[in-house]
Amino acid sequence: MPEQELKIATWNVMRPRVSSRRNPNILKELENIDADILVLTETNTCINPGKQYIAFSTAPLYGTSSKFGEPYRIGEKRVTIWGKNSQDAIEIACLSQSGVCVRVGELNVYGTVIGPYGRGGTDFYIDLKNQIEDWERISKLGHICIAGDFNIAFKGKYFTKEAREKLNACFQSLNIEVPTRDITENIDHIAISKPFLQSFDCGIKLWNESRNKQEMSDHLGICLTLNRR
């Protein structure tokens, strides 16, 4: 991990198939972003940013079906964390099956899809509860970075009041800042321990703002660049 600059990016790539025409565009965008830590959600093993990265993923989904009966495709994963030149990274066990965590440098990076079937409902709140328990435990190990698809906008219409309040209360309790919270109608976020952020100046870059489903994804891509003061 670079000493003076750290780039953390997250993107929901909308369940690409192995033969999807979107894949080259997705991979080109990831190459341009060149993140040190890359958290992909609703992803597939066919989306591989390169040999310089080490992957840590939630369990394979192929061979199972969603609660709606839809079979998952070959290579599908809910979340994959890609760490650049992270041979010394250490995986940390998670309670949530839609979260994966790895120690990369100074950060415990938690990649997430909160509620894999969208906001609201029993499944969503069970998963949210499990993830909050994960975050509370992992925060005791050091600085935490939570990145991925929260299925909640902090600014805009896509939220449930209960879930937003639970997230805000958790982050306040754990002293976590959400630099992405003011992006309107955005449900993909990066949240980091405030004491860690105090050593850096932050910049945010967005891509795929048109969200053209035919080209790449219906989600924004977000990269947080941290420059050490």
Number of C-alpha atoms within 10 A of each C-alpha: 15 11 7 10 15 18 20 22 28 26 28 24 22 17 18 22 18 16 8 11 13 18 19 13 13 20 17 12 16 20 12 8 19 16 22 21 25 28 30 28 30 20 23 24 16 16 20 17 20 12 9 12 19 19 19 19 23 21 15 17 17 13 9 12 12 11 9 7 8 9 13 16 18 15 17 24 22 25 30 30 28 25 26 22 15 18 12 11 17 14 16 14 12 20 15 21 18 23 29 28 27 24 22 20 14 12 18 25 28 28 30 31 28 26 24 19 14 14 19 16 10 10 15 19 17 13 20 22 17 18 24 17 16 20 23 15 12 20 18 10 12 13 21 27 25 24 29 29 29 25 24 25 22 25 15 13 11 16 19 14 11 10 19 17 13 15 17 15 12 16 20 12 10 18 15 22 19 18 16 20 18 12 15 13 16 23 22 25 28 24 20 22 21 18 12 16 17 11 12 16 12 16 12 14 11 13 14 18 12 12 14 11 13 9 15 24 22 17 21 22 24 27 24 22 19 18 17 15 9
